[in-house]
Amino acid sequence: RIASGPVHTLTHISLPSEETMAPSASMVKRFSAVLLLLLGLSVVNSLDPVDGPKMAKRISRKERMQKDQEAAERYAELRRNGADEVSHTAEAAAMRKYQLRKKKRKGILRKRESDLASVLFPGVSPELYADNEEVLIYTDLVNSKKTQVPFEFYDLPGCPPPRMTEARKKRQRKNLGARLQGLELKPAPYTMKVKHDIPCSPLCQNNIKAKRLRWLRKLVERQYRIHMTFDSLPVLMRSKELNYAVRGYPIGFKAPPSYTGLPEDEYYLYNHLKFTITYIEVEDGGVHITGFDVHPVSMAHEIPQTGLTPATEVVTCNAEGASPVVNDPASYLAIKAPAGRDELPVIFSYEVEWIPSDLPWADRWDVYLIGSPDDDIHSFAIINSLMIVLFLTGAIATIMIRTLRKDIAGYNEMQTLEEAQEETGWKLVHGDVFRPPTSHPMIFSVMVGTGAQIGSAFLATMLCAMVGLINPMRKGQTLTAILILYVLCGSVAGYVSARIFKFCDAKAWKQNTILTAAGLPGCLVALFMVLNVFLHIAGAATAVGFIPLILLFGLWVFLSIPLVFIGSFFGFRAEKIAVPVKTNQIARYIPELPWYASPPYSFLLGGILPFGSVCIELFFIMSALWLHQIYYMMGFLLAVLLILGATCAEVSVVMSYLQLCAEDHRWWWKSFMNCASAGLYLFLYSLWFLSSRLELVGVLPVVVYITYMGMISVCFAMFCGSVGVLCSFWFIRKIYGALKVD
C-alpha cells in the first residue's frame, strides 16, 4: 500500500508547462523519504526476529504446507494410538503443540513461531529455585460457576495459615484492582522444599460444628472449587485416562444413592491432597517449575485418642506400614456428624511428589489452553464485523456521492436561477437543524461527554495492552490500569460536555462540570455500595473493605474531579461551535414521520448493527468474566473497538440523513438513542447468557450478575451514543455547509 502512494499521486497531476517541468525540491524530498521508508521496511522485514541482524531463511509456501501436513498426520496417528493431551509425556506435549499452533504465532503481517509463555507473559523470565529451598503455595479464591459469590480459602473449615517467618513474608503486592476483586494471595498451610518428597503428613485436626457442616454441604452442592498457585501456575487437576485438565479442585463431591446404596444423596469431603510438581533441571544449578498438579482424596483418617500433635502417628497416614492414601468408597469421609455428636472431627493431610520433566519452561502453559476456542473464530468475528462496516460504508457512499451531490447541485442551481418555488427534502429544515436540544440539554451534554471519556479510556487501555504495559493475565493490575486511565480521561469528558453545553446557550457551567464529574461514577458507586452490603452479609471474598473504598474516593476527589474541571475550563473558554446556517426564531412544524424514522422503531433499528459487530467477540469476553476462562486477545479486542466506533458513526449518519429527509430537525437526542440502544441489546444478550450458559443458584448470585451487567450495558450505551452524536453533528455541518442558503 505504501508503494502505490506516489504512483497514485503522479497519475492525478495535470501536465505542467515548460517553465515548471523541473521537479520541485519539496517533491524530491518527499519521494526520497518514501524510498527511505520502503528501504527501511524491507530491511526490517528481512531481519530474523530471534537472531537480530542474522538473515532468516524463508520457508516457501510448499515447504510450510508440507510441514503442516506432517504434523497433522503425526497428530492423527497419536490420536489413533490412544495418546492423551494432558499428561507430561513427549507425545502429549507434541499433541498440545499441534493443537495450539495458531495461538503460538506472533505478529500481524509476518507471523513467527513463539511460545505461550511469551504470548501470555511477555518479558517475564523463569524463577530459579535452589535444591532444598523452602517454597510456599499461595491460596486463591474459592469460587463456582453456579454462583458469583466467591470465598477465601481460610473461610473454609481447615487448617490455620503457616507461621510467618522472615523467609515467608515475601508476598505479592496488592493493588487497588486486586482489592476490589478480592484477589488476596495468602500462604497456604502446606510447606515444602524443592525436590524433597513428602509422604502422607497430618497437618491439623479440625472439629467442624453442625452449622459449618451444613454450609460445606451447600458449597459441595454448588460445585465450589479451591484454587491455588505456585510459581504463578494455577493448580491443575488432570486425568490421563479421561484426557481432561481443569483448574482448581472441588471441596468435595456428591454421591447418588445408586453409588452408595443409601436412601438419599451423600456428601463427601476432600481432606487429603496429593501435590505433584514437575520441574526441569538448569545447567548452572537449580530448577524451573513446569507443572503444578493436585489429586484430592476423601479419607476418613482414624482420630487419635490423645489428639493430633506433630509427633502423633496417624494409622491411616504416617504410621509405619500404613497403606497409600487413595480414593476408596470404604474410607470416604462423609460430611455429617457421627451419631450422638454435634461435630465432625477431621484430620487434614497432604503429600508432595517432585518429578523431573523434559517439558520446556516456555511450554508449561500449553495444557491450560487445551480446549479453548481457536483464533480462527476471533478472525471470523472480525470479518463478520468488517462486512457490516463495508455494508454501511456502501450505504453512506451512495448517500454522499449520488443523493447528496445531486441534491446539493439541484438546490444550488435552483437558488441561482430563482426557480425554487418551494423547498423540499432535508434542505427544508436548514433553519432549524442547528437548533439546540430543548429537552434536558444538561443531561444530554453530560451523557455525551461521559461517553467520550469511556471510549477514550477503553482505547487507551487497548493501546497500553498492545505495547505490553498492561497484561490481561494479571487481573488486579489490569483493573487498576483501567480505573486510572478512566480517571485520567476525565479532561475529555469535561471538554466535550462543556463544548456541547455551550452550544446549547446554557450558562450553568458549574452545575454541568459537577454533573459530568459525578454523574456516572456516583450512580455506579451507589449501586456498588448497596451490592457490597449484601456481599458482606454473605461473607463473600469480593466484598470490598474500608481501605479500597477510601482509595477509590481519593482517586475520584483528588484526580478525577480536577481533571474534569480542567477540561471544562478549556471547553467553556473556547469559541462556540460555528454552524454554516442561521437558526430561525420559531421552530418549524414537524410532519408525520415514517415508521423507520420515528421512535422507538428507529432506536431499535439503529442499535442492531453496532451490537451485531461485537456480539461474537462478546461471547468470549463474558466467558472470561463469568466462566473463569482465559482471555488475552487484546489485538482482536482493539480491532473490535475500532469497528464498533466505525459502525456507530455510520449508523448515526444514515439514520440522521433519513430523519432529515423526513423534515424532522430534532436529531440531537435521536442520534444519541439510535446508537445507545445497542446497550439494550447487550443487556438482553446478558440475560440470554444467564439462562443458557450459566447455572446460577440462589438470589444473590443472580442479583450480582444482573447488577454488574447492567453497569456494563449503561457504559456501552453511553459510548455508542456519544460516537453517534459527535459523528452526526460533523455530518450535518458538512452537508449544510455545502449549500447556498439565503
MIVOBA-290643 format. One line per field, with one value per residue (C-alpha): residue in three letters; x, y, z. Coordinates in steps of 0.02 Angstrom, whole numbers, always signed. Layout:
! MIVOBA-290643
type: ALA	... .
u: X	... .
v: Y	... .
w: Z	... .
***
This chain:
! MIVOBA-290643
type: ARG	ILE	ALA	SER	GLY	PRO	VAL	HIS	THR	LEU	THR	HIS	ILE	SER	LEU	PRO	SER	GLU	GLU	THR	MET	ALA	PRO	SER	ALA	SER	MET	VAL	LYS	ARG	PHE	SER	ALA	VAL	LEU	LEU	LEU	LEU	LEU	GLY	LEU	SER	VAL	VAL	ASN	SER	LEU	ASP	PRO	VAL	ASP	GLY	PRO	LYS	MET	ALA	LYS	ARG	ILE	SER	ARG	LYS	GLU	ARG	MET	GLN	LYS	ASP	GLN	GLU	ALA	ALA	GLU	ARG	TYR	ALA	GLU	LEU	ARG	ARG	ASN	GLY	ALA	ASP	GLU	VAL	SER	HIS	THR	ALA	GLU	ALA	ALA	ALA	MET	ARG	LYS	TYR	GLN	LEU	ARG	LYS	LYS	LYS	ARG	LYS	GLY	ILE	LEU	ARG	LYS	ARG	GLU	SER	ASP	LEU	ALA	SER	VAL	LEU	PHE	PRO	GLY	VAL	SER	PRO	GLU	LEU	TYR	ALA	ASP	ASN	GLU	GLU	VAL	LEU	ILE	TYR	THR	ASP	LEU	VAL	ASN	SER	LYS	LYS	THR	GLN	VAL	PRO	PHE	GLU	PHE	TYR	ASP	LEU	PRO	GLY	CYS	PRO	PRO	PRO	ARG	MET	THR	GLU	ALA	ARG	LYS	LYS	ARG	GLN	ARG	LYS	ASN	LEU	GLY	ALA	ARG	LEU	GLN	GLY	LEU	GLU	LEU	LYS	PRO	ALA	PRO	TYR	THR	MET	LYS	VAL	LYS	HIS	ASP	ILE	PRO	CYS	SER	PRO	LEU	CYS	GLN	ASN	ASN	ILE	LYS	ALA	LYS	ARG	LEU	ARG	TRP	LEU	ARG	LYS	LEU	VAL	GLU	ARG	GLN	TYR	ARG	ILE	HIS	MET	THR	PHE	ASP	SER	LEU	PRO	VAL	LEU	MET	ARG	SER	LYS	GLU	LEU	ASN	TYR	ALA	VAL	ARG	GLY	TYR	PRO	ILE	GLY	PHE	LYS	ALA	PRO	PRO	SER	TYR	THR	GLY	LEU	PRO	GLU	ASP	GLU	TYR	TYR	LEU	TYR	ASN	HIS	LEU	LYS	PHE	THR	ILE	THR	TYR	ILE	GLU	VAL	GLU	ASP	GLY	GLY	VAL	HIS	ILE	THR	GLY	PHE	ASP	VAL	HIS	PRO	VAL	SER	MET	ALA	HIS	GLU	ILE	PRO	GLN	THR	GLY	LEU	THR	PRO	ALA	THR	GLU	VAL	VAL	THR	CYS	ASN	ALA	GLU	GLY	ALA	SER	PRO	VAL	VAL	ASN	ASP	PRO	ALA	SER	TYR	LEU	ALA	ILE	LYS	ALA	PRO	ALA	GLY	ARG	ASP	GLU	LEU	PRO	VAL	ILE	PHE	SER	TYR	GLU	VAL	GLU	TRP	ILE	PRO	SER	ASP	LEU	PRO	TRP	ALA	ASP	ARG	TRP	ASP	VAL	TYR	LEU	ILE	GLY	SER	PRO	ASP	ASP	ASP	ILE	HIS	SER	PHE	ALA	ILE	ILE	ASN	SER	LEU	MET	ILE	VAL	LEU	PHE	LEU	THR	GLY	ALA	ILE	ALA	THR	ILE	MET	ILE	ARG	THR	LEU	ARG	LYS	ASP	ILE	ALA	GLY	TYR	ASN	GLU	MET	GLN	THR	LEU	GLU	GLU	ALA	GLN	GLU	GLU	THR	GLY	TRP	LYS	LEU	VAL	HIS	GLY	ASP	VAL	PHE	ARG	PRO	PRO	THR	SER	HIS	PRO	MET	ILE	PHE	SER	VAL	MET	VAL	GLY	THR	GLY	ALA	GLN	ILE	GLY	SER	ALA	PHE	LEU	ALA	THR	MET	LEU	CYS	ALA	MET	VAL	GLY	LEU	ILE	ASN	PRO	MET	ARG	LYS	GLY	GLN	THR	LEU	THR	ALA	ILE	LEU	ILE	LEU	TYR	VAL	LEU	CYS	GLY	SER	VAL	ALA	GLY	TYR	VAL	SER	ALA	ARG	ILE	PHE	LYS	PHE	CYS	ASP	ALA	LYS	ALA	TRP	LYS	GLN	ASN	THR	ILE	LEU	THR	ALA	ALA	GLY	LEU	PRO	GLY	CYS	LEU	VAL	ALA	LEU	PHE	MET	VAL	LEU	ASN	VAL	PHE	LEU	HIS	ILE	ALA	GLY	ALA	ALA	THR	ALA	VAL	GLY	PHE	ILE	PRO	LEU	ILE	LEU	LEU	PHE	GLY	LEU	TRP	VAL	PHE	LEU	SER	ILE	PRO	LEU	VAL	PHE	ILE	GLY	SER	PHE	PHE	GLY	PHE	ARG	ALA	GLU	LYS	ILE	ALA	VAL	PRO	VAL	LYS	THR	ASN	GLN	ILE	ALA	ARG	TYR	ILE	PRO	GLU	LEU	PRO	TRP	TYR	ALA	SER	PRO	PRO	TYR	SER	PHE	LEU	LEU	GLY	GLY	ILE	LEU	PRO	PHE	GLY	SER	VAL	CYS	ILE	GLU	LEU	PHE	PHE	ILE	MET	SER	ALA	LEU	TRP	LEU	HIS	GLN	ILE	TYR	TYR	MET	MET	GLY	PHE	LEU	LEU	ALA	VAL	LEU	LEU	ILE	LEU	GLY	ALA	THR	CYS	ALA	GLU	VAL	SER	VAL	VAL	MET	SER	TYR	LEU	GLN	LEU	CYS	ALA	GLU	ASP	HIS	ARG	TRP	TRP	TRP	LYS	SER	PHE	MET	ASN	CYS	ALA	SER	ALA	GLY	LEU	TYR	LEU	PHE	LEU	TYR	SER	LEU	TRP	PHE	LEU	SER	SER	ARG	LEU	GLU	LEU	VAL	GLY	VAL	LEU	PRO	VAL	VAL	VAL	TYR	ILE	THR	TYR	MET	GLY	MET	ILE	SER	VAL	CYS	PHE	ALA	MET	PHE	CYS	GLY	SER	VAL	GLY	VAL	LEU	CYS	SER	PHE	TRP	PHE	ILE	ARG	LYS	ILE	TYR	GLY	ALA	LEU	LYS	VAL	ASP .
u: +0	+144	+223	+64	+53	+173	+114	-66	-20	+79	-64	-175	-53	-101	+30	+145	+208	+386	+434	+382	+449	+592	+536	+522	+635	+490	+433	+609	+618	+451	+497	+665	+577	+459	+605	+696	+539	+519	+702	+687	+532	+618	+769	+660	+558	+716	+784	+764	+654	+762	+940	+938	+1038	+1061	+966	+821	+796	+624	+517	+420	+233	+252	+376	+265	+113	+214	+272	+94	+35	+168	+116	-66	-26	+75	-66	-193	-79	-59	-247	-274	-149	-246	-121	-187	-156	-138	-1	+185	+240	+327	+180	+57	+169	+177	-13	-33	+91	-10	-175	-107	+0	-104	-101	+90	+111	+153	+148	+22	+84	+226	+188	+327	+329	+332	+276	+129	+239	+296	+118	+33	+175	+289	+456	+437	+588	+576	+602	+754	+738	+885	+883	+802	+742	+583	+438	+258	+93	-24	-211	-331	-519	-642	-772	-903	-981	-1151	-1134	-1039	-1008	-829	-750	-573	-480	-470	-659	-675	-653	-475	-301	-235	-104	+78	+183	+258	+448	+562	+584	+396	+348	+384	+210	+142	+94	-89	-156	-323	-391	-344	-429	-588	-591	-549	-387	-278	-145	-108	+16	-67	-36	+62	+251	+377	+556	+620	+650	+604	+463	+345	+246	+74	+87	-54	-74	-205	-367	-525	-686	-819	-981	-1151	-1186	-1023	-1059	-1222	-1128	-997	-1133	-1207	-1039	-1016	-1191	-1149	-985	-863	-680	-524	-388	-204	-48	+135	+265	+120	+46	-134	-157	-220	-321	-281	-330	-234	-370	-511	-400	-452	-369	-460	-401	-432	-503	-677	-711	-796	-919	-1097	-1132	-1305	-1398	-1356	-1173	-1181	-1333	-1403	-1582	-1525	-1378	-1222	-1090	-904	-758	-586	-468	-307	-211	-78	+30	+135	+263	+362	+524	+667	+849	+954	+1133	+1201	+1108	+931	+764	+622	+444	+348	+190	+84	-48	-158	-257	-386	-432	-575	-504	-583	-424	-427	-434	-301	-371	-241	-268	-156	+20	+173	+237	+73	+65	-99	-135	-210	-73	+104	+110	+234	+161	+15	-67	-60	-199	-317	-498	-591	-780	-749	-646	-736	-761	-945	-992	-1102	-1076	-1064	-1215	-1235	-1116	-1140	-970	-863	-677	-574	-388	-319	-163	-57	+90	+209	+300	+432	+452	+585	+518	+584	+448	+524	+476	+407	+279	+210	+53	+2	-106	-207	-268	-312	-494	-503	-579	-463	-401	-493	-657	-594	-539	-712	-787	-679	-728	-912	-894	-800	-941	-1061	-944	-924	-1112	-1136	-992	-1076	-1239	-1153	-1055	-1218	-1291	-1139	-1092	-1260	-1401	-1316	-1213	-1368	-1472	-1342	-1313	-1500	-1533	-1390	-1446	-1625	-1564	-1456	-1596	-1727	-1835	-1865	-2048	-2047	-1904	-1919	-1817	-1682	-1642	-1813	-1757	-1595	-1664	-1697	-1568	-1443	-1573	-1503	-1599	-1742	-1763	-1636	-1481	-1386	-1412	-1378	-1210	-1158	-1200	-1107	-954	-956	-971	-820	-724	-770	-716	-551	-512	-551	-446	-301	-316	-309	-158	-67	-105	-41	+127	+144	+111	-42	-51	-232	-175	-142	-321	-285	-159	-275	-422	-309	-247	-425	-479	-327	-345	-531	-490	-352	-475	-586	-524	-601	-770	-759	-706	-837	-976	-930	-924	-1095	-1170	-1102	-1176	-1345	-1327	-1331	-1248	-1242	-1064	-1026	-1175	-1128	-949	-1002	-1130	-1001	-878	-1002	-1146	-1095	-968	-1095	-1231	-1113	-1038	-1212	-1262	-1094	-1114	-1287	-1224	-1071	-1182	-1263	-1093	-1030	-1182	-1148	-963	-904	-720	-769	-847	-741	-670	-649	-474	-513	-666	-558	-434	-575	-644	-472	-443	-608	-590	-406	-383	-545	-638	-489	-459	-643	-636	-480	-566	-723	-618	-543	-711	-806	-661	-660	-769	-944	-953	-987	-1127	-1149	-1332	-1432	-1569	-1747	-1829	-1984	-1966	-2039	-2186	-2135	-2247	-2296	-2141	-2122	-2110	-1923	-1884	-1993	-1952	-1949	-1930	-1783	-1697	-1719	-1661	-1509	-1440	-1443	-1289	-1172	-1216	-1201	-1024	-967	-1084	-964	-816	-934	-964	-779	-769	-918	-849	-690	-789	-914	-846	-666	-591	-428	-442	-288	-334	-304	-265	-434	-518	-439	-497	-673	-671	-622	-754	-884	-841	-849	-1016	-1093	-1032	-1103	-1269	-1289	-1253	-1377	-1515	-1490	-1499	-1661	-1732	-1687	-1762	-1924	-1912	-1876	-1746	-1746	-1594	-1492	-1571	-1619	-1441	-1388	-1525	-1508	-1336	-1358	-1495	-1352	-1334	-1511	-1465	-1310	-1416	-1539	-1392	-1330	-1500	-1488	-1312	-1379	-1516	-1418	-1235	-1239	-1318	-1329	-1407	-1484	-1547	-1386	-1282	-1417	-1427	-1238	-1237	-1381	-1310	-1137	-1203	-1322	-1173	-1077	-1228	-1252	-1068	-1078	-1235	-1158	-1003	-1105	-1222	-1079	-1000	-1169	-1197	-1023	-1022	-1198	-1151	-999	-1102	-1241	-1117	-1034	-1189	-1270	-1105	-1108	-1274	-1306	-1436	-1503 .
v: +0	+118	+84	+129	+301	+402	+317	+357	+538	+558	+494	+636	+778	+889	+915	+1058	+1195	+1203	+1327	+1204	+1044	+1034	+942	+1048	+1022	+975	+838	+767	+766	+677	+548	+519	+499	+369	+274	+276	+215	+72	+27	+28	-82	-205	-213	-236	-373	-465	-472	-629	-593	-701	-685	-498	-450	-629	-662	-782	-923	-908	-1062	-1074	-1098	-1276	-1321	-1243	-1339	-1500	-1468	-1437	-1594	-1699	-1626	-1663	-1843	-1868	-1795	-1911	-2060	-2018	-2000	-2171	-2246	-2177	-2044	-1908	-1721	-1676	-1786	-1748	-1865	-1810	-1873	-1767	-1615	-1642	-1654	-1495	-1407	-1454	-1403	-1234	-1199	-1048	-972	-980	-866	-684	-541	-456	-466	-591	-713	-809	-959	-921	-998	-964	-900	-753	-726	-728	-653	-554	-509	-624	-734	-901	-908	-1010	-1119	-1198	-1375	-1393	-1212	-1185	-1134	-1088	-1121	-971	-982	-901	-882	-1022	-998	-1086	-1067	-1091	-936	-772	-763	-822	-852	-850	-1012	-980	-953	-1141	-1256	-1318	-1281	-1110	-1019	-1062	-968	-822	-813	-686	-800	-824	-640	-616	-591	-523	-340	-299	-160	-73	-188	-344	-274	-237	-414	-497	-568	-583	-717	-789	-929	-1099	-1210	-1334	-1311	-1399	-1392	-1405	-1585	-1651	-1779	-1777	-1935	-1926	-1796	-1748	-1561	-1523	-1582	-1479	-1518	-1449	-1395	-1444	-1271	-1272	-1447	-1387	-1244	-1365	-1475	-1319	-1274	-1451	-1445	-1283	-1356	-1237	-1263	-1215	-1125	-1112	-1051	-1099	-1006	-912	-1078	-1116	-1286	-1412	-1572	-1683	-1859	-1957	-2089	-1964	-1841	-1685	-1547	-1418	-1280	-1298	-1445	-1469	-1455	-1623	-1724	-1786	-1971	-2029	-2173	-2288	-2269	-2276	-2386	-2258	-2193	-2016	-1919	-1917	-1780	-1816	-1702	-1699	-1684	-1756	-1676	-1759	-1624	-1668	-1540	-1563	-1472	-1460	-1453	-1300	-1323	-1193	-1269	-1254	-1298	-1216	-1266	-1337	-1409	-1398	-1535	-1595	-1753	-1735	-1886	-1911	-2008	-2041	-2040	-2127	-1995	-2018	-2028	-1905	-1778	-1731	-1665	-1650	-1814	-1909	-2055	-2075	-2256	-2212	-2088	-2083	-2236	-2373	-2492	-2376	-2406	-2270	-2143	-2173	-2140	-2292	-2295	-2390	-2247	-2093	-1951	-1907	-1727	-1768	-1782	-1956	-2021	-1938	-1794	-1617	-1602	-1698	-1722	-1709	-1732	-1636	-1707	-1690	-1764	-1693	-1779	-1695	-1768	-1717	-1673	-1635	-1507	-1334	-1195	-1093	-1230	-1256	-1152	-1261	-1378	-1232	-1178	-1350	-1346	-1156	-1081	-1067	-899	-926	-893	-721	-691	-739	-618	-478	-524	-526	-353	-289	-348	-241	-92	-117	-127	+36	+117	+73	+148	+308	+317	+306	+446	+557	+529	+510	+577	+718	+779	+778	+865	+997	+1032	+1042	+1156	+1272	+1280	+1321	+1458	+1527	+1526	+1577	+1431	+1361	+1389	+1275	+1186	+1000	+868	+891	+1071	+1123	+1115	+1214	+1349	+1228	+1089	+1176	+1223	+1161	+1021	+1094	+939	+920	+996	+975	+787	+772	+859	+760	+594	+637	+693	+539	+426	+511	+480	+295	+275	+366	+261	+99	+147	+196	+30	-69	+29	+2	-184	-190	-114	-227	-100	-200	-389	-453	-612	-508	-460	-348	-242	-234	-169	-43	+20	+34	+139	+253	+278	+315	+447	+522	+538	+650	+802	+729	+717	+894	+968	+879	+911	+1095	+1119	+1038	+1132	+1299	+1267	+1248	+1429	+1368	+1465	+1345	+1288	+1242	+1126	+1049	+1016	+940	+826	+772	+728	+644	+583	+411	+373	+422	+308	+161	+182	+193	+27	-47	+6	-72	-233	-229	-233	-396	-470	-427	-512	-668	-664	-659	-629	-495	-386	-228	-165	+10	+44	+10	+122	+262	+238	+247	+404	+485	+440	+522	+679	+719	+666	+641	+799	+918	+844	+864	+1045	+1074	+1003	+1106	+1263	+1245	+1191	+1343	+1458	+1403	+1489	+1425	+1293	+1383	+1322	+1362	+1420	+1529	+1463	+1530	+1608	+1499	+1311	+1231	+1112	+930	+824	+646	+537	+369	+222	+194	+374	+382	+311	+179	+91	+200	+164	-23	-23	+85	-23	-189	-160	-91	-238	-360	-301	-356	-499	-641	-570	-527	-712	-740	-586	-640	-816	-742	-634	-762	-934	-903	-934	-859	-710	-622	-569	-383	-359	-431	-328	-167	-211	-241	-73	+19	-74	-34	+151	+149	+57	+180	+327	+258	+204	+376	+463	+356	+371	+560	+581	+482	+584	+750	+691	+665	+851	+810	+929	+857	+747	+775	+650	+535	+521	+475	+347	+269	+203	+195	+64	-59	-59	-127	-270	-302	-317	-433	-537	-548	-615	-748	-789	-805	-926	-1032	-1031	-1000	-1111	-987	-1048	-928	-750	-656	-728	-677	-503	-485	-539	-426	-276	-288	-323	-176	-64	-129	-105	+76	+116	+29	+128	+295	+262	+214	+362	+484	+423	+439	+619	+682	+600	+659	+836	+830	+758	+887	+1032	+965	+942	+1108	+1197	+1145	+1232	+1409	+1470	+1648 .
w: +0	+36	-133	-226	-145	-253	-413	-372	-339	-501	-609	-547	-579	-726	-863	-814	-928	-992	-857	-721	-796	-670	-513	-359	-210	-97	-215	-223	-33	-18	-148	-60	+106	+33	-41	+126	+213	+90	+110	+299	+294	+179	+295	+450	+368	+317	+494	+595	+747	+860	+799	+760	+607	+552	+392	+417	+297	+221	+203	+43	+44	-19	+119	+251	+190	+189	+366	+424	+337	+426	+595	+559	+511	+670	+775	+693	+722	+907	+924	+846	+967	+1115	+1169	+1284	+1276	+1460	+1534	+1548	+1408	+1249	+1145	+1245	+1227	+1038	+1028	+1129	+1018	+864	+943	+996	+842	+792	+966	+966	+817	+848	+727	+614	+436	+453	+592	+677	+791	+977	+1142	+1256	+1397	+1289	+1225	+1396	+1499	+1381	+1457	+1609	+1646	+1738	+1926	+1979	+2134	+2225	+2292	+2464	+2457	+2556	+2444	+2478	+2392	+2386	+2405	+2283	+2279	+2313	+2177	+2073	+1902	+1983	+2090	+2080	+2268	+2298	+2468	+2536	+2569	+2756	+2766	+2745	+2895	+2882	+2947	+3000	+2895	+2924	+3049	+2958	+2965	+2882	+2732	+2716	+2724	+2539	+2473	+2312	+2321	+2322	+2212	+2203	+2068	+2167	+2322	+2225	+2154	+2319	+2248	+2403	+2389	+2560	+2600	+2606	+2759	+2652	+2671	+2561	+2497	+2318	+2259	+2431	+2426	+2574	+2614	+2692	+2831	+2950	+2950	+3082	+3160	+3148	+3238	+3120	+3201	+3132	+3061	+2965	+2903	+2827	+2744	+2675	+2600	+2520	+2444	+2377	+2305	+2214	+2147	+2229	+2182	+2278	+2180	+2224	+2136	+2141	+2040	+1957	+1896	+1945	+2023	+1896	+1907	+1759	+1711	+1581	+1570	+1541	+1444	+1537	+1637	+1742	+1856	+2042	+2138	+2214	+2400	+2394	+2292	+2299	+2275	+2218	+2304	+2158	+2203	+2393	+2419	+2541	+2531	+2484	+2414	+2521	+2525	+2549	+2589	+2509	+2657	+2584	+2441	+2333	+2255	+2103	+2049	+1888	+1857	+1733	+1784	+1741	+1685	+1806	+1953	+2016	+1937	+1841	+1883	+1735	+1815	+1973	+1992	+2133	+2162	+2302	+2409	+2530	+2677	+2846	+2949	+3117	+3253	+3390	+3565	+3632	+3494	+3348	+3383	+3269	+3341	+3327	+3209	+3116	+3073	+2903	+2856	+2926	+3038	+2997	+2870	+2828	+2659	+2525	+2536	+2390	+2349	+2414	+2442	+2603	+2677	+2609	+2734	+2741	+2783	+2931	+3117	+3195	+3288	+3456	+3420	+3354	+3270	+3146	+3186	+3026	+3001	+2852	+2771	+2615	+2521	+2391	+2247	+2139	+1964	+1837	+1665	+1491	+1458	+1424	+1543	+1398	+1358	+1533	+1495	+1347	+1449	+1521	+1348	+1280	+1227	+1216	+1057	+909	+848	+684	+775	+826	+647	+584	+710	+642	+463	+513	+588	+436	+324	+424	+410	+223	+202	+296	+203	+39	+100	+155	-7	-101	+3	-10	-192	-277	-171	-79	-226	-335	-202	-166	-350	-382	-233	-278	-460	-412	-298	-437	-568	-440	-494	-321	-286	-135	-48	-17	+70	+200	+148	+207	+389	+367	+481	+623	+605	+720	+850	+1018	+1104	+1203	+1311	+1452	+1371	+1535	+1542	+1357	+1365	+1520	+1438	+1277	+1375	+1486	+1335	+1257	+1419	+1418	+1238	+1267	+1421	+1331	+1181	+1294	+1386	+1225	+1163	+1328	+1315	+1137	+1184	+1336	+1475	+1533	+1546	+1544	+1632	+1788	+1827	+1975	+1881	+1730	+1832	+1918	+1750	+1683	+1833	+1822	+1634	+1654	+1784	+1677	+1532	+1639	+1543	+1385	+1471	+1538	+1371	+1264	+1388	+1402	+1213	+1188	+1336	+1275	+1102	+1189	+1252	+1433	+1574	+1723	+1686	+1867	+1877	+1710	+1767	+1933	+1849	+1720	+1858	+1975	+1866	+1806	+1945	+2077	+2007	+1986	+2160	+2237	+2157	+2205	+2388	+2401	+2323	+2435	+2590	+2535	+2490	+2665	+2740	+2635	+2685	+2503	+2465	+2338	+2473	+2470	+2633	+2700	+2633	+2448	+2461	+2533	+2390	+2262	+2344	+2346	+2164	+2119	+2227	+2203	+2022	+1927	+1978	+1950	+1777	+1731	+1788	+1682	+1529	+1563	+1584	+1411	+1338	+1401	+1360	+1178	+1049	+1021	+884	+720	+606	+421	+430	+546	+659	+642	+793	+779	+762	+608	+618	+602	+489	+525	+513	+428	+545	+519	+570	+725	+896	+964	+796	+743	+910	+893	+712	+748	+888	+795	+687	+823	+935	+791	+756	+930	+976	+930	+1024	+1166	+1199	+1237	+1347	+1451	+1463	+1536	+1657	+1721	+1674	+1729	+1557	+1496	+1378	+1312	+1133	+1154	+969	+920	+1054	+988	+812	+877	+967	+809	+708	+840	+831	+641	+644	+767	+663	+501	+577	+654	+488	+391	+522	+538	+349	+339	+482	+400	+236	+332	+386	+568	+638	+815	+786	+944	+1063	+922	+858	+1035	+1062	+889	+938	+1127	+1103	+1072	+1262	+1274	+1157	+1262	+1419	+1332	+1272	+1452	+1505	+1369	+1428	+1605	+1556	+1431	+1487	+1673	+1804	+1946	+2107	+2233	+2227	+2271	+2126	+2002	+2078	+2069	+1886	+1832	+1927	+1850	+1675	+1694	+1735	+1584	+1471	+1526	+1493	+1325	+1280	+1329	+1224	+1070	+1094	+1111	+949	+864	+919	+875	+704	+662	+713	+598	+454	+468	+474	+317	+211	+260	+236	+53	+20	-38	+83	+85 .
***
